[in-house]
């Protein structure tokens, strides 16, 4: 049954805000009018049939292609898929524009073991590329003749701990190989301690929340149920209740990039804990300074679990003159610590731990700003773009 629009609106408004923020955070930066195009084989989520996926477009290029409402012939003039050795005959296909790609979907499928050639004439784009760019980009793709040697499986879930706050907003699923890009809807479920699925727990908006390599999927809990005061929260409450046991279940019918189902289903059991409803305060972190003259690790500990993906990108170290220090980042168990091992020994001088304000925890709390602010009544506070914490090797 379709829910009344009045009930859905606050949830969709929140969803659009959250998904937009996530897309900005995860999407690689691109120079206008676009970077190098990349070609890959993927699987159609609806038919499980192979398709050609082209990425590397600038947002303006994708917008132009989507708005142009091109005919089939016009699409073929821009993107042409042929069987190798038969360049005069284009494969009959439909074309669709996604959030970060153009997909070429052959009408009659693709033959295993056969080589295909796909070419893009960038001079025919609604927004032509600069004259210095290559006008024709070509790639050769071969559909595998059979299953790959090793089936894809879930390798990790974040938060990785066995206690999740009852207001957790999102989690990540990591896979051993590229996935098909199919939606998580119906393939990822939340069940309670009795094995009963929790209805309407996960966001059912079917959008692309994969990373660029299709090895990590972001899954959102319904933000309208997470955030207090929103109508779904008032009517249904949060999907998680502190003190109860739950399991994230990933079905093995999810297809990888080769069209194979997952090797095995995946389950992650956890207990719902108390909600975390305060902004991140790096000043409360514990910094264990390393020894000077050695490559001992710098260890930073947090009061609660932070976002695993953002910890790799939003925290770093600079030397006394502001030069970034190269090294290896490791995230501790439960995402409650961040470890940095430098490539060269620490000097006996001042260093700075740099924290970008975009850092979040899994409940959507950011630096200096809790998720539970009144979004439509008062503006969020603005944290500095970078927070700097000094430390001295011993």
C-alpha positions in Angstrom: 0.0 0.0 0.0 1.3 3.4 -0.9 1.7 5.7 2.1 0.0 9.1 2.0 2.3 11.8 0.5 1.9 14.0 3.6 3.5 11.2 5.7 6.3 10.6 3.2 7.3 14.3 2.6 9.4 14.9 5.8 11.2 11.6 5.3 11.9 12.2 1.6 13.1 15.7 2.4 15.6 14.3 5.0 16.6 11.5 2.6 17.4 14.0 -0.2 19.5 16.0 2.2 21.4 13.0 3.5 21.9 11.4 0.2 23.1 14.6 -1.3 25.6 15.0 1.4 26.8 11.5 1.0 27.2 11.8 -2.7 29.3 15.0 -2.3 31.5 13.2 0.2 32.0 10.0 -1.8 32.1 11.2 -5.3 35.6 11.8 -6.8 36.3 15.4 -7.8 36.0 16.0 -11.5 37.3 18.8 -13.7 34.8 20.4 -16.0 34.0 19.3 -18.6 35.0 15.8 -17.5 37.9 13.5 -16.8 39.1 10.4 -18.5 36.3 8.0 -19.4 36.4 4.5 -18.0 34.5 1.5 -19.4 33.4 -1.6 -17.5 30.9 -4.5 -17.7 28.1 -4.6 -15.2 24.8 -6.4 -14.6 21.4 -4.9 -15.2 19.6 -4.8 -11.8 16.2 -5.6 -13.4 17.2 -8.3 -15.8 20.5 -9.6 -14.5 21.8 -9.2 -18.1 25.2 -7.7 -18.9 25.5 -4.0 -19.8 28.3 -1.5 -20.5 28.9 1.1 -17.9 30.8 4.3 -18.7 32.1 6.6 -15.9 34.3 9.7 -15.7 31.7 12.2 -16.8 31.4 15.7 -15.3 28.1 16.4 -13.6 27.3 18.9 -16.4 27.8 16.3 -19.1 25.4 13.9 -17.4 22.9 16.6 -16.9 23.2 17.6 -20.5 22.7 14.0 -21.8 19.7 13.5 -19.5 18.0 16.8 -20.5 18.6 16.3 -24.2 16.1 13.4 -24.6 18.2 11.9 -27.3 16.7 9.5 -29.9 18.2 6.1 -30.4 20.1 7.2 -33.5 21.4 10.3 -31.7 22.7 8.1 -28.8 24.4 5.8 -31.3 26.1 8.8 -32.9 27.6 9.6 -29.5 28.1 6.1 -28.0 28.5 3.2 -30.3 28.7 -0.4 -29.2 29.7 -3.0 -31.8 30.9 -6.6 -32.1 34.7 -6.6 -32.7 35.3 -7.0 -36.4 31.8 -5.7 -37.3 32.2 -1.9 -36.8 29.6 -1.1 -39.4 26.8 -2.6 -37.4 25.9 -1.0 -34.0 24.5 -3.3 -31.3 20.8 -2.4 -30.7 20.7 -1.0 -27.2 19.0 1.4 -24.9 20.9 4.2 -23.1 20.3 5.5 -19.6 22.0 8.2 -17.5 22.6 7.4 -13.7 24.0 9.6 -11.0 27.6 9.0 -12.2 27.5 7.0 -15.4 26.0 6.3 -18.8 24.8 2.7 -19.2 24.5 1.0 -22.5 22.0 -1.9 -22.3 22.0 -4.3 -25.3 18.4 -5.2 -26.3 19.3 -8.8 -27.1 22.0 -9.4 -24.5 25.8 -10.0 -25.0 27.5 -13.3 -25.9 30.0 -14.8 -23.4 33.5 -14.9 -24.7 32.8 -12.4 -27.5 34.7 -9.2 -27.8 32.8 -5.9 -28.0 34.1 -2.4 -28.9 32.5 0.7 -27.4 33.4 4.2 -28.6 32.4 7.6 -27.4 32.5 10.6 -29.8 32.9 13.4 -27.2 32.6 16.1 -29.9 28.9 15.1 -30.3 28.0 15.5 -26.6 25.4 18.2 -25.8 28.2 19.8 -23.9 31.3 19.2 -26.2 34.6 18.7 -24.5 37.5 21.1 -24.9 39.4 20.8 -28.2 42.4 19.4 -26.3 40.4 16.4 -25.2 40.3 13.3 -27.3 37.2 13.4 -29.5 36.9 9.6 -29.8 37.5 7.3 -26.8 37.4 3.5 -27.5 37.6 0.4 -25.3 37.5 -3.3 -25.9 35.4 -5.4 -23.5 35.0 -9.2 -23.3 32.2 -10.9 -21.4 33.6 -13.8 -19.4 32.8 -17.3 -20.8 31.8 -18.6 -17.4 31.8 -17.9 -13.7 34.9 -16.3 -12.1 37.0 -18.6 -10.0 35.9 -17.1 -6.7 32.4 -15.9 -5.9 32.0 -12.5 -4.3 31.2 -12.3 -0.6 30.7 -9.6 2.1 34.1 -9.0 3.8 33.1 -6.4 6.4 30.3 -4.3 7.8 30.8 -0.9 9.5 30.0 -0.1 12.3 31.9 -3.4 13.1 31.1 -3.5 16.8 28.5 -5.6 18.5 26.7 -2.6 20.0 25.1 0.0 17.7 23.4 3.2 19.0 19.7 3.1 18.6 19.9 6.2 16.4 22.4 4.8 14.0 21.8 6.4 10.6 23.9 4.3 8.1 26.2 1.4 7.7 28.6 0.2 5.1 28.9 -3.2 3.4 32.2 -4.1 1.9 32.5 -6.8 -0.8 35.5 -8.9 -2.0 34.9 -7.9 -5.6 32.9 -5.5 -7.7 29.1 -5.8 -7.5 26.5 -5.3 -10.2 25.2 -2.1 -8.8 21.8 -3.6 -7.9 19.8 -1.8 -5.2 20.0 -3.0 -1.6 16.2 -2.8 -1.4 14.9 -6.3 -0.6 18.4 -7.7 -0.4 19.4 -6.2 3.0 17.1 -6.6 5.9 17.0 -5.9 9.6 15.5 -8.7 11.8 14.9 -8.7 15.5 15.9 -11.3 18.1 12.9 -13.5 17.1 13.9 -13.5 13.5 11.1 -11.2 12.5 11.9 -8.5 9.9 11.6 -5.0 11.3 9.2 -3.3 8.9 10.2 0.1 7.3 13.5 0.1 9.0 15.8 0.8 6.1 15.5 3.6 3.5 13.7 2.2 0.5 14.7 5.0 -1.9 16.4 3.2 -4.8 19.4 5.4 -5.6 23.1 4.7 -6.4 24.9 4.5 -3.0 27.9 2.5 -4.3 31.5 3.7 -4.3 33.2 4.1 -7.7 34.6 0.6 -7.7 31.3 -1.0 -6.7 32.9 -2.8 -3.7 31.2 -0.7 -0.9 27.5 -0.1 -0.5 26.1 2.5 1.9 22.8 1.5 3.5 20.6 4.1 5.4 18.2 3.5 8.1 15.0 5.5 7.4 16.1 9.0 8.6 12.5 10.0 9.2 12.3 7.3 11.9 15.8 8.1 13.3 15.3 11.9 13.7 13.0 12.8 16.6 10.0 15.0 15.8 9.6 13.8 12.2 6.2 12.3 11.6 7.5 8.7 10.9 9.4 8.9 14.1 6.3 10.0 16.1 4.1 7.3 14.5 6.5 4.4 14.3 9.4 5.2 16.6 13.0 4.3 15.8 13.6 1.0 14.2 16.1 0.0 16.9 15.2 -0.1 20.6 18.1 0.1 23.2 18.7 -3.2 24.9 17.2 -5.4 22.1 19.2 -7.7 19.8 19.1 -7.4 16.0 20.7 -8.9 12.9 21.6 -7.3 9.6 20.9 -10.0 7.0 22.3 -9.8 3.4 20.7 -12.3 1.0 22.9 -14.3 -1.3 20.6 -13.4 -4.3 22.5 -10.1 -4.6 24.5 -10.3 -7.9 28.1 -9.3 -8.4 29.6 -7.7 -11.5 29.7 -11.1 -13.3 26.1 -11.8 -12.7 26.8 -14.4 -10.0 24.9 -14.5 -6.7 26.9 -13.9 -3.5 28.9 -16.9 -2.3 27.1 -17.1 1.0 24.5 -15.0 2.8 25.9 -12.6 5.4 24.7 -11.9 9.0 25.9 -9.3 11.6 24.4 -9.5 15.0 24.4 -6.6 17.4 22.7 -5.1 20.4 21.1 -1.6 20.2 22.6 0.7 22.7 21.8 4.2 24.0 21.4 6.9 21.3 24.4 9.2 20.6 23.0 12.7 20.2 25.9 15.1 20.5 28.4 16.6 18.1 31.9 15.4 17.7 34.4 17.3 19.9 38.0 16.5 18.9 39.2 18.3 22.0 37.8 15.3 24.0 39.9 12.8 22.1 42.9 11.1 23.8 46.1 11.5 21.8 49.0 9.1 22.7 52.1 10.8 21.4 54.7 8.4 19.9 58.4 8.3 20.7 60.7 10.7 18.8 63.4 9.1 16.5 61.2 6.1 15.8 58.3 5.1 13.6 56.0 4.2 16.5 52.3 4.7 15.8 50.4 7.8 16.8 47.2 6.5 18.5 44.0 8.7 18.8 41.1 7.3 20.8 37.5 8.5 20.6 34.6 8.3 23.1 32.4 6.4 20.7 32.5 4.8 17.2 33.1 7.1 14.2 32.5 6.7 10.5 35.0 4.2 9.2 35.1 5.5 5.6 35.5 9.2 6.7 38.3 8.3 9.2 40.5 7.4 6.2 39.9 10.8 4.5 39.1 13.3 7.2 42.0 12.9 9.6 45.7 13.4 8.9 49.0 14.7 10.3 51.1 17.7 9.3 54.6 18.7 10.4 55.5 22.0 12.2 55.5 23.9 8.9 52.2 22.5 7.8 53.5 19.9 5.3 51.4 16.7 5.2 53.2 13.7 6.8 53.0 10.5 4.7 52.1 7.3 6.5 49.7 4.4 6.9 46.3 4.8 8.6 44.6 2.0 10.5 41.3 2.0 12.2 41.0 0.2 15.5 38.3 -2.3 16.6 34.8 -0.8 16.7 36.1 2.3 15.0 36.9 3.9 18.4 40.6 4.6 17.6 42.7 6.0 14.7 46.3 4.9 14.3 48.9 6.6 12.1 52.3 5.0 11.3 54.7 7.5 9.5 56.9 6.5 6.6 59.9 8.1 8.3 60.8 8.5 12.0 59.2 11.2 14.1 61.3 14.3 14.7 61.5 16.0 18.1 59.3 18.9 17.1 55.7 19.9 17.0 53.2 18.1 14.8 49.5 18.7 14.2 46.6 16.3 14.0 44.2 17.8 11.4 40.5 16.9 11.5 38.2 18.0 8.7 34.8 19.2 9.9 33.1 16.8 7.5 33.9 13.9 9.8 30.8 12.1 11.2 29.8 9.2 13.3 27.4 6.5 12.1 24.5 8.5 13.7 25.1 11.5 11.5 26.6 13.7 14.2 29.3 16.0 12.8 32.1 18.0 14.3 30.4 20.5 16.6 26.9 19.6 15.4 24.5 16.9 16.5 22.2 15.3 14.0 19.3 16.2 16.2 19.2 19.9 15.3 16.0 21.6 14.1 16.9 21.6 10.4 13.9 23.7 9.3 13.7 26.1 12.3 17.2 27.1 13.0 20.4 26.8 11.0 23.2 24.4 11.9 26.2 25.9 13.6 29.2 26.2 11.3 32.4 24.5 12.5 35.8 25.5 11.2 36.8 23.6 8.0 39.8 22.2 9.9 40.4 21.5 13.6 44.0 21.4 14.6 45.3 19.5 17.6 49.0 19.8 18.5 51.2 17.0 19.8 54.9 16.4 20.4 56.7 13.1 20.1 58.3 12.2 23.4 
